[in-house]
Amino acid sequence: MTRVMESPTLVSHCWWVLLSSMELLPKALSAWMEHYQATISTEDMDQEQTVGSFSWSALDPAQFHHSHPYFQISALPSRKEATYFCEGGGWCDSIRSCVYRKNTRHGSSTYMERQIQFPGILSNKAEENPDFFNWNRVKLRYCDGASFSGDSQYKAGQLYFRGQRIWLAAMEDLMSKGMRHATQALLSGCSAGGLASILHCDEFRGLFPWTTKVKCLSDGGLFLDTIDVSGRRTLRNMFRGVVWLQGVKKNLPWSCANHLNPTLCFFPQHLIADIKTPLFLLNAAYDMWQIQASLAPPSADPHGHWHACRKNYAHCTLSQIQFFQGFRNQMLNAVKGFSRSNKNGLFINSCFAHCQTERQDTWFAQRSPHIGNKGVAESVGNWYFDRADIKAVDCPFPCDKTCHNLVFK
């Protein structure tokens, strides 16, 4: 019996099997349990950590979904293409916020859903996901609060920040069980997972032979180091707490960390120009998460002047919209150098949104967001398969009538 210690960054083991929209065949289940055998040890914890094995060849050729201590899979054993999706869910930057987080689904798999859907870029239907529907699809569940990059501990609060180790263990296990033989691979993620796909992009590339086509996609992960409505830098303060509390510094890309403050190296704007692996940035120019948590958070708006605006763009004054236009300009300036490389892709639409690959209505649907005559899924597919050079930047708000803008009550 494995003893489990819950923490924000150590995944508690899930001994259940995920049954999503597809049934798990008895033969596949039997093979899965039979191969659930590899173990690793963490020397600073009084426990042995079980890592599930995964062998494509041992499984029934029918598609299935199953769970794992680190990830959830929708697999087609006959295919040698794979999408790896890093789940998002914010960060924790203080002892207090991390103690709270460890008792949620973003701090322990004990509280994670036992069934999840695979929509959008993870869908297995050609009419919903035309370019990647028949790929193996892996969703890495997120519970470390540092974009899979932390490595420290705070024993007094029973906090063990193990994001980097979770990432490495999950990758090692997947690669050793057949995914190292993939002919095509895509690392993607949303929000904090989109930041993870940037932070780990070149590291991910290094796991595969050079004959494998490997690219990365960040959705809603272009977090900017910008000034909020009070003149302070709310997000920089948060990221400073994440980086120092969770020991992220030693896991940051050296191309940035060798000359900039570690906190700044948690911001994609200081990383993307040096990433060698082809990278696609998908982001809303008026990112709703950043509006609510970075640009106009309650802490920067004590009198509530931005309360209605940050929940619904239709309630913003002209001056507030102009402030958001300035944020859009900063985003475009941040990607100028990045966009000059032919290997990279870009899709920045002028919507009040956040994360567009996981939602079916924004990824690929009859009325999904477009820039020109191309939607999100088509643009990503054209870039990945080298069908076209994608550098799509929308005109400023309010010109885009295809947006699925987020509105909060």
N, C-alpha and C positions, 0 to 999 in steps of 0.2 A: 504494500500500500504506500503510495507516494504522499508525503505530507506537504501540504500547500500553504505557503505564506502569502497572503494577499498584499499587493502593493501597487502603486500607480504604474510601475514599469515591469513588474514580473507577472507574466500571464498565468493566471490560475488555470489548472488543467480542466478541460471540458470533456467529460466522458460520455457525451451524447453525440449522436449522428444527425447531421443536418438533413432534413427532408424538405427541400424547397418545392419548386413547381414540378420536379421530376422525382420519381420513386427510386429509391436505392435498392438495387436488386440484391436478393439474398446472397448470391455468389460473390458479388462485389463486396458486400458487407463482411462476409467471411474472410475474403482475401485481405480486406483492410485490417481487421482485427488480428489476423495471423501475422501481418507485417508490422504491427504496432510494437516495436521492440527496441529501437536504438535508445541509448541513454547518454546524457552528458552530466557532468557535475559542476556546480558553482561553488568554489572553495570558500566563499565568504558567507554561505548560507547553509544552515543545518538541514539540508534536504537534497534529494536527488531529483533532477529535473528530467522528466520523460519527454522525448521528442518523437513524434509519430513518424513512421516510415511511410513512404508512398512509392509504389511501384506500378507504373503504367502496365507493364506486361502481365502483372498478376491479376489485373482487373477485367471484368466483363467488358467487351467492346461497346456496350450501350453507354450512353451518356448518363452521368450521375452527379449528384452534389453530395459532399460530405464535409464534416467539420474536423478540426484539428486544433491542438492547443494554440497555434499561432495563426492559422489561416483557414479559409474555407474555399473549397475547390469545386469547379464544375468542369469535369474532365472528359476528353475524348481520347482514349489511349492511342488511337491510330494516327493522331495528328502530332506534328512536331513544331507547332507554333503555339506561343503562349503569351497571354496578357497578364501582368502582375499589377494589381490595383491596391495602392496604399490607402487605407481608410483614413478619413479625417476626424476631427473632434477637438480642435483647440489645444491649449497647453496649460500647464500649471506652473506658476512662477514663485510660489511661496510655500512654506511648510503648511500653512493653513489651507490653501487651495488644493494642495496635493493630498493632504489628509482627507479632505472632503472627496476628492476625485477617486480615491482608491475604493470607495464604496459605491461606485457607479460603473456602468458598462465601459466607460473610458478609463477605468483604473483596474478592473479585474474582469476576467472572462466569466467569473461566477455570475455576473449581472448582465452578461450579453444575451441577446435574443437567441433562441434556439432555432429559429428559422429566419432566413433573410432572402429577399428577392435579388435577382441579378438583372436589373434593368439597364437601359442605355448601352454603354460600351461593354457591359458584361452580359448582355442578352444573347441567348442562343438562337434567336430568330432572325432570319435573313431580312425580313421586312422591318425589323427594329434596329439592326446592327449590321449593315450590308457587308462591311469589310472584315469584321472580326467575329462574326457569329459562330463560325465553326472552329475557332481556336480554343485551346485549353485556357481557362480563365481562373485566376487565383486572386482572392481578396484577402489581403493581410489585415487582420483585425488590429485595431489601434487601442492601446491601453497604457502608453508610457508618458504621454504629456510632453514630449520633446521631439516630435517628428522622427521617431526611431533613432535618436542620436544621443540619448543620455547614458551616463555610466558613472554613478556615484551612489551614496547611501546616506541616510540619516536615521541611525538605529533608534534614537530616542522616540521618534515618531513612527517606527517600523516602516520606513520608506526606503525602498530599494529601487533606484532608478536604473533600469536595464534595457532601455530602448535599443542601443547599439547591439547588445548581445542578443536580444530577441531578433533583430534584423539578421544578424549573422547566422544564428541557429536556424531560422526559417529558410534562409537562402541555401545554407549548407545541406539541409535536409532535402529540399526540393531538387537541388542540383544532383545530389548523390542518387536520387531515385528516378532519374531519367530525364529531367528537364535540362540538364547540361547538354543534351543532344538536340535541343531545339534549333531549328533552322532560322526561325524568326522570333524575336521577343520584343515586347513593349512594356516598359515600366511606366505606370501612370499613377495618379492619385489626385484626390480632391482636398482643397483647403490645407490643413496641416499635413495631410497626405500628399498634396501637391508640392508642398515645400520639401517633404521627404524625398519625392521623386527627383527633385533638383539636387538635394544634398548627396544622395546616393547614386546619382546617374552614372558617373564614370566608374564608381565601384561596381555597380551592376554590370556594366559593359565588360569589366575585367573577369567576370565569372564565366563568360562564354568563350568558345574558340573564336578567332578572328573571322572565320568563315560564316559565323552566325550574324544575321542582320539584327542589330540592336539599336533601339531608339527609346527616348523618354518623352513623356507628356506630363505637363503640370497644368492642372485645372484649378483655377481659383487660388493658386499658390504664390502669386506675385505680390507679396506683402511689401509695402513701401515704408521706408523710414521717413515719415513725413510729420509735419507740425499739425497739431489738432486745433480745434476752434478756440482754445484758450492760449495758444502760443507755445504749448509744451509738446513733448514727444511721448505720448501715452504708450504706443506700441514698442518704442525703443526701451522704455522702462520695463515693460512686460518681458521682452526678449532678454534683457539683461538678467532678470531673475531666473528665467528658464536656463540660460547658458551657464550661469555660475552655480545655481543650486543643483542642477542635474549633471554637472561635469561634462557639458557638451564640447567645451573648448578643444579637447584632444581629438575629437572626431570630426571637426570641421575641415573642409577642403584646405589643404596646405597652400594652394595658390592664393588664397585670401588670408588665411590665418598668419602667414609669414610676414604680413606687413600692415594688417588692420586689426583694430580692437575686435576681440572674439564676438562681442555682441553685434557688431556691424556685419560680421560674416554669417550671421543667421538670417540676414536679409538677402533675398535673391538678387537684388540689383547689384550686389557686390560679388556675385558668384557666376552669373549666367555667361558673362563674356569669356570666362576661362574654361567652361565645360567643353570637353573635346567630343563627347558623344552627341549625335544629333538630338536636339531638344525642341519640343513644340510648346509654346506658351499660349494657353487659352485663358482669357480673363475678361471679366466685365470691366469696362472703363470706370464705372461707378459701382465698385465692388461693395455689396451691401454689408458684408461682415466688417469690412474696414470702415465703412461709414459709421456703423453702430459701435464698434469696439476700439477704433483707432482715431478716426477723424472727429466724431462728435459723440463720444461716450458720455454718460451722465456725470462722470467725475470731472469732465472738462466743461460741463454745461450746468452749473449749480442752480441757475435760475430757470432752466427748462426752455430756453428759447429755441432749442433744436429738437425738442421732444417729438413734436408732430412730424417734422421733416425727416428725421432719421428713421421713422417707421413707414412713411409713405411719401415718396418723392412729389406727389401731387400737392402736398401741403407745404412745399418749400417756397420760400420767397425768392425773388430774382437774385438777391445778393447771396443767398445760400446756394442756389444753383451755380452761380459764378464761382463760389468756393469749390464746388465739386468739379467744375471745368478746370480749375487750377490743378486739382488732383489728377485729372485725366492727362493734362499736359505733362505732369511729373512722370506718370507712367510711360507715356510715349518717349520721353527723354531717356528714361531708364533702359529702354529696349533698343535704342538707336544702334549702338555698336553690335549688339546681339543679332539684330535683324539683317546686318550686312552679310552675314555668313550664309552661303547657299544651302548649307546642311540644315539650318534651323528653320522652324516654322512659327507663324504668329497668327493669332485670331483674337483681336481685341474689339469687342462689340460694345456699343454705347448703351448698355442696359444697366438697370439697377438689379443686379443678380449676383449669385455666388455659387459656383460649381455647376457645370452644364453637361458633364459627361455621364453622371449617374442618374439624371432624370430623363425619362424617355421623351417627354415633351420638348426638351431643349436639345437633346442629343440627335434624335432623328424621328421626325413626325411630320405630318402634313403642314402644320403651321409652326415649325420650329424656327428659331432665330436664324437669320441669314445676313451675310454681308455680300452685297451684290446678289448674285444668283447661287451662291454656295452656302450651305448650312455647316454646322459644326462637324457632324460625322463625315460628310463628304470632304471637307477641308482637311481633317486629320488623316483620312484614308488616302487622299491624293498626296499628302506630304509623306506619309509613311512608305507608300509604295512607289514613290518618286514619279508620280504621274504629272505633278505640277509643282512649281515653286509657290508656296503659300505664305504670303505676307499681307494678311488682311487686316486693315485698320478702318474702323467705322468712322463716319462723320459724327460730329458732336451731337449730344442730346439737344433737341428732341427729334432728330431726323429719322431714326430707325423705328419703323412701325411694326417690326417683327419680334420685338423683345417680349420676353415673359418676365416682366418686372415683379420683384418680390414686394409684397405689402404686408405689414404687420399691424395687428390691432393694438 
